[in-house]
Amino acid sequence: MAALRYGQDKLPKSWRPHANKAADLIEQWDDFQEGTITAGLMAVGVPYDVANGMAYWIVVFVGA
């Protein structure tokens, strides 16, 4: 993500105009993934605040 946002000068020239759009899309996918994992954890009885925290770290480390 950082490469898309801050390393645009290192990307291929044809990618540069689209780098921020790609980074935004990836962030939206992460939000969607966290929401889905949170809902799944809550369905098996994990409280919302715990499920939300777990989902965040699952996405960070596993890249679900």
ZAMARGU-4260 file (C-alpha; in steps of 0.2 Angstrom, whole numbers, plus 5000, padded with zeros to 4 digits):
<rodrens>
0) 5000/5000/5000 | 5014/5012/5004 | 5022/5009/4988 | 5006/5014/4979 | 5004/5030/4989
5) 5022/5036/4992 | 5033/5027/4980 | 5023/5032/4964 | 5039/5039/4956 | 5046/5021/4957
10) 5031/5013/4949 | 5030/5010/4930 | 5025/5026/4921 | 5008/5019/4915 | 5004/5014/4933
15) 5007/5031/4941 | 4991/5040/4937 | 4981/5025/4944 | 4991/5022/4960 | 4980/5031/4972
20) 4964/5023/4965 | 4972/5006/4967 | 4977/5010/4985 | 4959/5016/4989 | 4952/5000/4982
25) 4963/4989/4992 | 4958/4999/5008 | 4940/4996/5004 | 4943/4977/5002 | 4952/4977/5019
30) 4937/4985/5026 | 4925/4973/5018 | 4936/4958/5024 | 4936/4964/5042 | 4917/4966/5042
35) 4914/4949/5035 | 4926/4941/5048 | 4919/4951/5062 | 4901/4945/5057 | 4907/4927/5056
40) 4915/4928/5073 | 4900/4936/5081 | 4889/4922/5074 | 4899/4910/5084 | 4897/4920/5100
45) 4912/4932/5100 | 4907/4950/5107 | 4907/4964/5094 | 4922/4973/5101 | 4933/4957/5103
50) 4927/4951/5085 | 4931/4968/5077 | 4949/4968/5085 | 4952/4950/5080 | 4946/4953/5062
55) 4958/4968/5060 | 4973/4958/5065 | 4968/4943/5055 | 4967/4954/5040 | 4984/4962/5044
60) 4993/4946/5047 | 4984/4933/5036 | 4978/4945/5023 | 4962/4936/5022
</rodrens>
